[in-house]
């Protein structure tokens, strides 16, 4: 027997006209987001007991049941099942009417009446239709072992009813026909699922006439609406790390109307010479003026620097001054600086200056002696990471997610833990405070398990005063928070172990993983010093 209920309206004597399941994929056609269920059913609603002017007649109730049975048979429903359901509905109506007459204050001079007028039927039918056409309501459908359920919000801003008809019948019965579409991700064996169901991107590189490249990354991130998370909350997964000798020129994040899709376009441009650290853009020239047949040289430095939002113009001006003085000093100053100008932008983080100084006379040919420090720009090679906008992430977040599984665990899911160590391999990576975790090197020509760390899994540091041991298995991207937590711990030992299932964590790692990388089990141990000194045990109890 089938059961159908939507928006609190339950139907009986259900006949399923259409039941269709279609997988829905992301725009790239690679990631399976969810399944789209299309239900089209027809059923009966009613009867409902009403107060009337005539006494309730059991014979009339039986006649109503027979009418309902005939209607069900005409619809192609099972006759015996229809008769049983109609009789049960009639008996329930009789019991409800009798209970109503026995309530205190009931006027026995006004006995129960038959169903209301045609106008009341029409108004009630309109109310039913309006309620059934409201989207994002609770849906329940079951037929045998098959169950489709939504608590009111599915994966794609639904369920959405597309058609509904309510026909007025006799004796309080309504014939209801409705079609509902629901998008559901059915993951019975998954823990807390990840809201992100798809992350796809394209990357293009273009070169100009100076052989400098421009890298443009475009993509889209999709989340499930039933997790009640905005796609904008996952920007950190969309932003790759900034390459060396590149500046991030522009980032664009268009958010869809539903809030479930986040597009991103990131443009990085390669620089011939990077700006000094603390500046995002630099522009400058060095000019040498010769006079008296080369007996006199005058050098001039014009320099402009721009910094990020929230930076200090005082610091930028100090950097620009040191750069200008250093460049003049490379040409062997004949005297101190004799002229200059300094400019500060009052409404932008930008400064500029111009300095002049007498230089040593020309030595040698003009082409080699006019500017002796050619091809040298001071204070630009400091081995510092390039500046990027606040939303930063590692490229691992993109590389580790080329194939998303709608039933994969959320990055915030508590990882499985085991006190039984697995078989260790010879490859170990150790980090300490102030250093960045480095994956062990892979032996060329080998592909043995346990020789490298791969993206996946997030290890949360527990505030404990004892040594902890954990075994973690996951396929979720590594976020910056995991590395930040690792750097804040006093001492961490990370050991890569072979892919040998531990009996206690078998359920955590034994699942189908379609991603193009291996799944490794990592065992982590760390010690946290809480500063509490404990005296050794003496054997004396609390009572002395």
N, C-alpha and C positions, 0 to 999 in steps of 0.2 A: 504494500500500500504506500502511495506517495504522500509526502507532506510538503506543503508550500506555505510560506508566510513571508510577507514583505510589509514593512512599515507598521507592524502590529496587526495586520489584516491576514487572518488565516483562512485558507480555503479547504473545503472538503470535496470528496469524490473527484480527485485530481486526474485529469487526462493531460499527459505531456505531449505537446504537439512538436516541439523542437528542443533538442538538447545538443549543443555543439560546443566543442572545446578547441580553441585555436591558440597555439603558442605565439606570443608577441616578442619581437626582437628589437634591439636598439637600431638607430638609423644606419649603422654600419652593417647590420644583418649578422652580427657575430654573437653578441651577448643575448642570452635568453632572459628577458625581464620578468615575465609572469605568464600565466595562462588566462585567456579570455573566454569566459563562460557565457553562452547565450541561451537563456531559458525562455520558452514560450509555453504557457500552460493555460488550461481552462478548467474552472471548478465552480463549486456552489458556495455561496455565503448566506447563512441564515438557517432556520428562521429565528427571529428574536421575539420574546414575549412582550406584549404591549397591554396597557390598561384600556378596557373598552366598556361598552354599555350592555353587552350580552354575556351570560355565563360561559365560562370556558367549557367546551364540549370535547370529550375524548374522541367521539366519532369524527369530529372535524379535524382533530389532530391526526387520526389514522388516515383520513382522506388526504390530508396534506402530505403525509409520508408516502402514500401511494402515488400522489402526483409527482413528488420528488423522484421516486423510483422510476416512473415512466420517463421523466425528463432525462435521468441518467442513462437509461437504456437507449433513448433516442440519440444521445451524444456518443454512443459506442462504448459506454462504461460497463463494467461487470454488473449483471442484474442482481445477483445475490448480495454482492458487496454494497450496491446502491441501496437495496432494501434494508440491509442491516444498519447502514449509516443513517438513512432517513428515519428509521424507527427509533434509533438512539437519540437523534435530534428532537423528535417529537416527544419522547418521554422526558427529555431534559426540559422542554418547554412546559410540559404539564407540571413537573416538579417545581419549576421556577414560579409558575403562576400560583400554585397552592401555597408556596412559601410566602409569596407576596401577600396573599389574603390573610395569612396568619400573623402578620406583623402588627404591632400595636398601632392604633390609630387608623387602621384600614377601614374604609367606608364600605360595609357589606351591602349597602343599598345600591352601590355602583359596581356590579360584577365585572370581571375581565372582559375585554372586547376582542373581536377578531382584529387582524392586522389593519393598519391605518388606511387612509384614503390614497388615491392615485397620486395626488400632489405630494403627500408625505413620502411615498415610495420614490418619486422622482428626486425630491430634495435629498433623501438619504443616499440614493445612487450617485448623485453628484458629489456628495461628501466622500463617499468611498473612492470614486474616481480621482478626486483631487488628492486624497491621501496616498493613493497608489502611484501617482505621477510625480511625487516629490523625490528627488535624487538623494543619494547618500543616506539611505535608511537601512535598518537591519534586515538581512535576507537569510532565509533558511529554506533549503530544499534537500529532501532526502528521498531516495528510492532504492530500497534494498540496502546494499552495502555502500552505496554512493551517497555522499553528503557534500553539499556546497553551502558554506556558511560565511557570512560577512557581518561584523558587528556594527556596521553603519558607515565605514569608510574603507574602501578597498585600495589596491595598489595604484589605481589611476583615477583618483577623484570620483569614484563611483560608490556603489552600484547606480546605474542609470536606467530607468524604465524608458522604453522607446515607444510603446503602444499599450493602450489600455481601453477596454470596452466593458461597460457594466450594463447588463440588460435586466429590466424589472420583470420578475416572475410572480407567480401567485403564491399565496400563503406565506409571505415573508421571505421567499427565496430570491436570490440574485445570481444570475449567471455572469461570471467574471472571466474575462480573457486578458492576459497581461504578458508582455515580453520584457525581460530584464537582462541587462548585460553587466557582468561583474568581472573584474580582473583580480585574480588571486594568485598568490605564491604559496603553494602547499608544500611545506617543509616540516613534516611531522617529527623527524629525527634531529632537527637543527636546534641549537640553543638560541640565544638572542640573535636574530639575523641582522646582517648589516643593512642599513638603509640604502647604501649605494648599490645599485644593480648594474650599472654600466659606466665605464670611463674609457672613452676612445678619443684618440687625437691623431693629427697628421703633423708632420714637420717638414718644412721646406727651407733650403739654404740657397741664397743667391749671392753672386760675386759681382762687384763693380769693377771699374777700370783700374782701380788701385789694388786689386786683388783682396780687398777687404770683404768679408762675408756678412750677410744679414740672415739670421735664423728666425723663422716665424713658426710658432707652434699654435695650432688651432685644434680645438676639441670640444667635447660635450660630456658632462657628467649628469647622470640620471639617478634619482632616488625614488623610493616607494612612498606614496602618500600615506599609507596606513601606518607607517612608523612615526608620522607627524614630525618630520624633520625637513627643514628647508635645504635645498641644494646649495644655497649660499653659505651654509655652515661648513661646507667641505672644500673651501677654496684651497686649503693647504695641499690637497691631493692633486690639484690641477697645475701647480706652479713648479716647474723644474728648477734645479739649481742653476745659478748664473755661471757660465763658463769663464775661464781665465781670459783676460784681455778683451772682454765684452762688457758693454754697458746695456742695461735694460732700458730701452727707449720708451716702451709703452706696454701696459697691461689693460685688457678690456674684459669685463665680466658681464655679459648680458644674461639676465635672469628671466625665465619664461613667466607668463602670466600665472600659471598654476603654482610656481615655486618649486616644481619638481625637476626642472632641467636648468643646468647652468652651463652656458657656453663660455669659452675663454679663448682669447687671442693674445699671444705674448710675442713681442718683437725685441730681439737682442741684436745689437750691432757691434761688430769687431772694430777695435781702435788700433791705429798704428802705434800710438803712444798713450798709455793710460794716464788719466788725471792723477794728481797726488792724492794720497789717501785722505779722506774727509771731504773731497770734492766730487761732484758727479759730472761736471763738465769743465773743461779748461780750454782757453784760447790765448795764444801769445805769439809774439814775434821778437826777434833779436836783430837789431840793425847796427852796423858799423859804418861810420862815415870817415873816409880818408881825406886828408888835406896836406899841403906842403910836400908833395911827392912821397907820402907815406910816413913823413916824420911825425905826424900827429894823427891819432886815431881816437874817435869818440864813439863809445858804445851806448846803445839805448835798448832797454827792455820794456816792452809793453805786454802786460799780462792781465787776464781776466779769469776769475774762478767763480763757479756756481756750486752751491752745496744743497743737500737734501733739506726737506722741511724739518724745522726744529733745530737745525744746526746753528753754529755761532759764527757771525760775520767777523768777529774779532779773531777767531782761530783761522778763518780763511785768509784774512789780511796778513796775519803772521806767516802763514805758509807761503803766500805770494811774495812777501818781502824776502824771505830766506831764499826762495827760488831765484828771484831777480839778482840778489847780491851774489849768490853762488855762480850764476851764469857770467856776471861781470868779472868775478874773481878768476874764472877760468881763462880770461883773456889777459891776465897780468895787469892789474890796475896801476896806472901811473900816478894817480892821486885819489883822494876820497871822492865819493859821490857829490856832484856839485848841483844837481837839479833833479826834480821829480815831482810827481803829483799822485795823490791817492783819492780814490772814489769809492763810495759806499752806497749801494742801493738801499733806500729806506723801506721799501715794501717788498723786497725779495732777498733771498739769501745769496747775494752776489756782491763781489768786490772787484776792483780793478786798480792798477797802478802803472806808472811809467817812471823809470829811473834812468839817469844819464851819468856817465863817468868817463874821465880821460883814461885811455888805455896806453899800454906800452907801444913804442913805435913799431912800424912794420918791419919784419925780419923775413927775408926770402921773397919768393914770388908772391904776387897778389892773390893768385888762386889758392895758395896754401896758407898764407900768413894773414890775410884780411880777417878771417874768422878762424882762430886756432881751435876753438872748442866746438866746431861743427859736429853734428850728429850726437850731441850730448845734451840731455835735458835733466837737470838735477831734481831729486826728490820725487821720482816717478817709479823707481824700482825698489819697493819696500817689502816685497813678498807678502803683501796683504791681499785678502780676499776682496774682490770688487764689491762695491756697494750695490744693493738692490732694494726695491720697495719692501715694506714691512712683511708682506705675505711671502714667506720663503718656504721652500721645501727641497727635499733631495730628489734627484732624478730617479732614485730607487722607487719612489712612490708611483711613478709612471711605469717604470720597467717591470715592476712586480705585479702589475694589474692589467696585462693585455687581454686576459680572459676572465670575466667576472662570473661568479655563480650566484644566482639569486638566493640560494640556500646556504651560502657561506656564512661563517660566524662573524659577528660584529667585532671590530677592533677593540671595543670596550668589554668584550666577554671575558670573564675570569678564566685564565688558562688552567688546564688540567695540571695537577701536581702529583708527584710520586716521590716516595722516600727511597725507592730502590733504584740505584744507579744502573744505567744501561751500559752496554759494552763501549768502552772508550777507544777512540782512535788516536793516532800519533799526532794529530793536528790540534793545536791549542792556541787560542788567542787570549791574551791577558791585557786588561786595561786598568789604569789607576786614575786617581783624581787629576783632572786637568788635561787628560789626553783623550783622543778620539778613538773609539773602537775600530780596529783595522782587521779586515778579513784575512785569514791565512792565505798564503800564496798557493796557487795551483801548480802542480808539477806539469811542465809541458809534455803533451802527448799522452796524458793520463786522464781518465774520467772516473776515478774511483770515488765512491761516496765518502763523505767526511773530510774532504780536502779543501772546502771553501764554505764560507757563510753566504747564504742567499737571502734576498729580501723575503720577509715573512715573519710574523709573530711580534708581539709587543710584550716586553717584560716589565711588569710593574714592581717597584721597590716597596717592600713591606716594612713599616717602622717597627723593627724588632731588635732586641738586644742580644740575639743569639744567631748562630750560623743557620742559614736557611738553605735548602736544596730544592730545586724545582726542575721539572721536565716540561718543556713547552713545545707544543706542536700547533702550527697555524699556517694559513696561507694569506693573511691579510697584510697590507702594505705597512712598512716601517715608517712611522711618523717622526717628526722632530722631537715630540715629547718623550719618546722612548730613549733617544740618545741624550736628551737633557737630563733625564732621571739617572741614566747611567753615569754621567759625568759628575753628578752631585753626590754619589755614594763614595765613602772613603776608600773602599777596596772591593773590586769585582773581579772574579775569575770566570771567564766564559769558555766552556769546553765544547767543541763540536764532536758529536758522537755519531757512530754509524747509524744507518737507517734500520735498526733492529727493534721491532716492536716490543715495548715493555708491557708485560701482562696487565699492569695497573693503568696504563694509559693507552691501551690498544684502541679503545673506542674513540679516543681523541685524535688519533692519527690515521685510523683505518677508514678512509672515505675516498670517494672518487674525486681526484683533483685533475682538472683539465688544463691547468696552467702549464706553460712550456718550461718548467723548471722542476728540480727535484725538491722533495720535502725532507727536511732534516729535523732531527730531534736534538734540542739544545739543553744542556744541563748547566744551570747557573748556581753559583754559591757566592754569598757576600756576607760580610760581618759589619755590624753597625755598633759603634761604641756610644752607649748612652751616658757615659760618665758616672755611672752608679757603681760604687765599690761594695762588693758583697764579701762578708766574712766567711771563712770556711765553716762547714758544719761541725758542731761540737757534740751532737747526740742528745742535747738537753731539750726537752719538750717545751711547749709554751707555758706550762705550769711550773717550770723550774725543776 
